[in-house]
Amino acid sequence: MLEDKLLILKFNRGRREALHQIYEKYKDNLVTLASALLTDVALAEDVVHDVFIGFIRSEGKFQLTGSLKGYLATCVANLARNRNKAGHVRAHVDLDTIDPPESNTMTPETSVIFGEQSQHLAWALDQLPYEQREVLVLRTYSQMKFAAIAAQQNASIHTVQGRYRYALDKMRGLLTDAQSQKSEATSYGLHTQSEVSA
C-alpha cells in the first residue's frame, strides 16, 4: 500500500517509470480478472489497456483513497460489464491462448492436471450468468468485500451475497457433473481395454 502511494506520487509528478512499474505490477492480475469476466483473452487484454489509457489521463490529479489494486480491479470490472452489455463478448474462452503460471517445480503430470483443471474452471465460469460470474470473480480473485461489489453492481448486499451463493452452487454442480462424466468415460475405456486384452 505504501509502495503504491509512492508510485502514485511519482506518477502525478509526471515520472513515466512509475506508470510502467504500476502496469507491470498489476497487468497480469488484471488480465486474468478480465479474462474470467469476459471469457475472451484478447478482449480482456483490450479492456486492461483501455483502463490504463484512462489511468494515464488522470496524471497529475489522481488521488488514491484506498487500494490501487482494488481501484484498478473495479475499473476493469466496470469496463468488462460495459463490453458484456454491448455484446462484444465471444461465446467461449480460447483456452489455447491461456498459459499456466511458470513454475520450476511443476512436473509434467502437474502441468497436465493444471491445464485440465483450468479448462474445467473456464468452462464452468462461462456457464454462469454474467452478474454471478462477476460477483464470484471479484470476491474470490480480487478479494473485494460484498459491500464494494454491491455498490459496483448497483444492487443490495443481500442480492450480491445471493448471486455469490448461486454461483458457487452452480460451479460445484457443473464441476461435479463434469468429473462424474469423466470418471464414467475413463472406467468405460479401461473396462473395454481389459476386455480386449483378455
Summary of the structure (lengths in Angstrom):
residues: 198
radius of gyration: 20.3
end to end distance: 65.4
largest distance: 77.2
contacts: 539
relative contact order: 0.09
helix: 77%
strand: 0%
